[in-house]
Amino acid sequence: MVVYGTVIMKASLHKSKLNSKQLYLLILIYKFRYVNSKLISKYIGLTASTVNSSLKILVDLGYISRFYDKSYKLAGKGATYYLTLKGINFFKTDPRINLHSLKLMYKNKSLSDVSIDHHLLIIDIYIKFRSKFKDGYLIYGKYEIYGKDPYPNPPPDIFIQKTESFVNARSDFFIDIFEDTPPFVIQKRLKAIMEHLEDGEYQESTKRAYPSILIICADEKIEKRLIKPILYAYDSTLEYSQPILTTTLKRFNEAKSVDEIVWTNALEPEKIVTI
């Protein structure tokens, strides 16, 4: 399922002027759709100056472009980078690339600032999950599984899967991140997840239990707003017995490991839950 890394890098180097470091950055931009140098530095473990140098080369070669204006500096916000048409076309002929996701990227220039900032938040949380879930887990961004069976459409922001296969025990996680999300949007999302659960495609295809549903909220206000939609989602199905768990960005960031994250179960909100 992984579509990035040394295999694709070696296969692609011969058809471009990019070195391995620049190509890896290009692949990460495809993987997350929007990036900034600070997050890429955290992801790769390189200095910001090294990352900025490689990003500039990719901009100069026309593979990526960026959003930036004077207001960004006042807000302490760095430039946001995305694939251009040349960058998209670079990946089109590789059969390992998710073409469904690649087609979405033709609209890279038209997404709202709110949507772009949400993408950047996903990367930050992805990086932290990667450090909290140690060995034995695979972590995927939404664009790696978008439009693919047996995942819901649209997919969760992050998908985590335990490498061992379990038929009964839940060892996989669908993770969505809600910021200032209207209740009807939340309810629609949970309804889609429940319908996906009931069609049984994931369970039949993977021979694994349906993933646990984890929701990370911007704050406690958003978390409380989730209670009614979650209870409504439970009422809509008889097949999901695993609690839908919520937490806040504050609780998530404060935890040093997955085991320390405090989650809330809408069915028993007074009870402390860990996974």
C-alpha positions in Angstrom: 0.0 0.0 0.0 2.9 2.4 0.6 3.5 4.4 -2.5 6.5 6.4 -1.5 10.1 5.6 -0.4 13.3 4.3 -1.9 11.7 2.0 -4.5 9.8 4.8 -6.3 12.7 7.1 -5.8 15.2 4.8 -7.6 12.6 4.3 -10.4 12.1 8.0 -10.9 15.5 9.5 -10.6 16.6 8.6 -14.1 13.7 10.7 -15.7 14.4 13.9 -13.7 17.1 16.3 -12.7 16.2 15.8 -9.1 18.5 14.2 -6.5 17.2 11.7 -4.0 16.5 14.4 -1.3 14.6 16.6 -3.7 12.6 13.7 -5.0 11.7 12.5 -1.5 10.4 16.0 -0.7 8.3 15.9 -3.8 6.8 12.6 -2.7 6.0 13.9 0.7 4.2 16.9 -0.9 2.2 14.4 -3.0 1.5 12.3 0.2 0.1 15.2 2.2 -1.0 17.6 -0.6 0.1 20.8 1.3 3.2 21.2 3.4 5.4 23.8 4.9 9.1 23.7 5.7 8.7 23.5 9.5 6.5 20.3 9.3 8.7 18.7 6.6 11.8 19.4 8.9 10.0 17.6 11.7 9.0 14.7 9.5 12.4 14.1 8.0 14.6 15.3 10.8 16.6 17.8 8.7 17.2 21.5 9.5 14.7 24.1 8.2 17.5 25.7 6.1 18.3 22.4 4.3 14.6 21.8 3.6 14.0 25.4 2.4 17.0 25.0 0.0 15.5 21.9 -1.6 12.0 23.4 -1.7 13.4 26.4 -3.5 15.0 24.2 -6.2 11.6 22.4 -6.7 9.9 25.7 -7.1 12.5 27.0 -9.5 12.2 23.7 -11.6 8.4 24.2 -11.7 7.4 21.0 -9.8 5.8 22.9 -6.9 4.4 26.3 -6.2 3.6 28.1 -2.9 1.2 30.3 -1.1 2.7 33.2 0.6 2.0 36.9 1.2 3.0 39.6 3.8 0.2 38.6 6.1 1.8 35.2 6.6 4.9 36.9 8.2 2.7 39.0 10.6 0.9 35.8 11.6 4.1 33.9 12.1 3.1 31.5 9.3 5.5 30.1 6.7 4.9 29.5 3.0 2.7 26.5 2.1 3.8 24.3 -0.8 1.8 22.2 -3.3 2.3 20.3 -6.5 2.0 22.2 -9.8 0.7 20.7 -13.0 4.3 19.7 -13.8 4.6 18.0 -10.4 1.3 16.2 -10.9 2.3 15.0 -14.3 5.6 13.8 -12.9 3.7 11.1 -10.9 1.0 10.3 -13.4 2.7 7.4 -15.2 3.7 5.5 -12.1 1.3 2.7 -11.4 2.0 2.8 -7.7 0.6 6.3 -7.3 -3.0 6.8 -6.2 -4.4 8.4 -9.4 -7.7 9.3 -7.6 -5.8 11.4 -5.2 -3.6 12.9 -7.9 -6.7 14.1 -9.8 -7.9 16.0 -6.7 -4.6 17.9 -6.8 -5.5 19.7 -10.0 -7.5 21.9 -7.7 -4.6 22.6 -5.4 -4.7 26.4 -6.1 -8.4 26.7 -5.3 -8.8 25.3 -1.8 -9.6 27.7 1.0 -7.1 28.8 3.6 -9.2 26.9 6.2 -8.9 23.7 4.2 -5.2 24.2 3.6 -4.6 24.9 7.3 -6.5 21.7 8.1 -4.1 19.7 5.9 -1.2 21.2 7.8 -2.7 20.2 11.1 -3.2 16.6 9.8 0.6 16.4 9.0 1.4 17.7 12.5 -0.8 15.0 14.1 0.4 12.3 11.7 4.0 13.1 12.9 3.0 12.9 16.5 1.1 9.6 16.0 4.1 8.2 14.3 6.2 8.9 17.4 3.5 7.6 19.8 2.7 4.4 17.8 6.1 2.7 17.8 6.9 -0.7 16.2 4.2 -2.9 14.9 2.0 -0.2 13.3 1.6 1.2 9.8 0.4 4.8 9.4 -1.2 6.2 6.2 -2.3 9.7 5.2 -5.7 10.0 3.6 -4.3 10.5 0.0 -2.7 7.1 0.1 -6.0 5.4 0.5 -8.4 7.9 -1.1 -10.8 6.2 -3.5 -9.5 2.7 -2.7 -11.3 -0.3 -1.5 -12.1 -1.2 1.2 -11.9 2.2 2.8 -14.7 4.7 3.3 -15.1 7.5 0.8 -13.9 10.1 1.7 -11.3 8.3 3.9 -10.3 9.3 7.4 -7.6 11.9 7.8 -5.3 9.3 9.2 -5.4 5.5 9.1 -3.4 3.3 11.5 -3.1 -0.4 11.1 -1.4 -3.0 13.3 0.9 -5.2 11.3 -0.4 -8.3 12.9 -3.8 -9.5 11.6 -6.7 -9.9 14.0 -10.1 -11.2 13.1 -11.9 -10.2 16.3 -9.7 -7.8 18.3 -9.8 -4.2 17.0 -6.3 -3.2 16.1 -6.9 -0.7 13.3 -7.9 3.0 13.7 -9.8 5.5 11.6 -8.8 9.0 12.8 -10.7 12.2 11.9 -9.8 15.7 13.0 -12.6 18.1 13.7 -12.0 21.8 14.2 -14.8 24.3 13.9 -17.0 21.8 12.2 -20.8 22.3 12.0 -22.9 19.6 13.8 -24.6 18.5 10.5 -21.3 17.9 8.9 -20.1 15.8 11.8 -23.4 13.9 11.7 -23.1 13.3 8.0 -19.5 12.0 8.4 -20.5 9.6 11.2 -23.4 8.3 9.2 -21.1 7.6 6.3 -18.8 5.6 8.6 -21.7 3.6 10.0 -23.0 2.8 6.5 -19.4 1.7 5.5 -19.3 -0.5 8.7 -22.6 -2.2 7.9 -21.8 -3.0 4.3 -19.0 -5.3 5.7 -16.6 -4.6 2.9 -13.7 -3.8 5.2 -14.2 -6.8 7.4 -14.6 -9.2 4.5 -11.7 -7.9 2.5 -9.1 -7.6 5.3 -10.4 -10.4 7.6 -10.0 -7.9 10.4 -12.4 -6.3 12.8 -13.7 -2.9 11.8 -11.4 -0.1 12.9 -11.9 1.9 16.1 -13.1 5.4 15.4 -11.0 8.1 17.0 -11.8 11.8 16.7 -9.4 14.6 17.7 -11.2 17.9 18.4 -9.7 21.4 18.3 -11.0 22.0 21.9 -13.5 20.8 24.5 -16.2 22.9 23.0 -16.0 21.0 19.7 -15.7 17.7 21.7 -19.0 18.4 23.6 -20.6 19.3 20.2 -19.9 15.7 19.1 -21.9 14.0 21.8 -25.3 14.2 20.1 -24.1 13.2 16.6 -22.2 10.2 18.1 -25.2 9.0 20.1 -27.3 9.4 16.9 -24.7 7.3 15.0 -25.0 4.5 17.6 -28.8 4.6 17.2 -28.4 4.1 13.5 -26.7 0.7 13.7 -26.7 -2.4 15.8 -23.4 -3.6 14.6 -20.8 -1.3 16.2 -20.1 -2.1 19.8 -16.7 -0.4 20.0 -16.9 3.1 21.5 -16.4 6.1 19.3 -13.7 7.9 21.2 -12.9 11.6 21.3 -10.0 13.7 22.6 -8.8 17.3 22.3 -5.6 18.6 20.7 -4.4 19.7 24.1 -4.8 16.2 25.6 -3.3 14.6 22.6 -0.3 16.8 22.5 0.4 16.4 26.3 0.5 12.6 26.1 4.0 11.1 25.7 2.7 7.8 24.3 -0.5 6.4 22.8 -1.3 4.7 26.2 -1.3 8.1 27.9 -3.8 9.8 25.6 -7.1 10.4 27.5 -10.2 9.7 25.4 -13.8 10.4 26.0 -16.6 7.9 25.3 -19.9 9.6 24.6 -21.8 6.7 26.1 -19.9 7.1 29.4 -18.5 10.7 29.4 -17.4 10.6 33.0 -15.2 7.6 32.5 -11.4 8.0 31.6 -10.6 5.9 28.6 -7.2 4.9 27.0 -6.5 2.7 24.0 
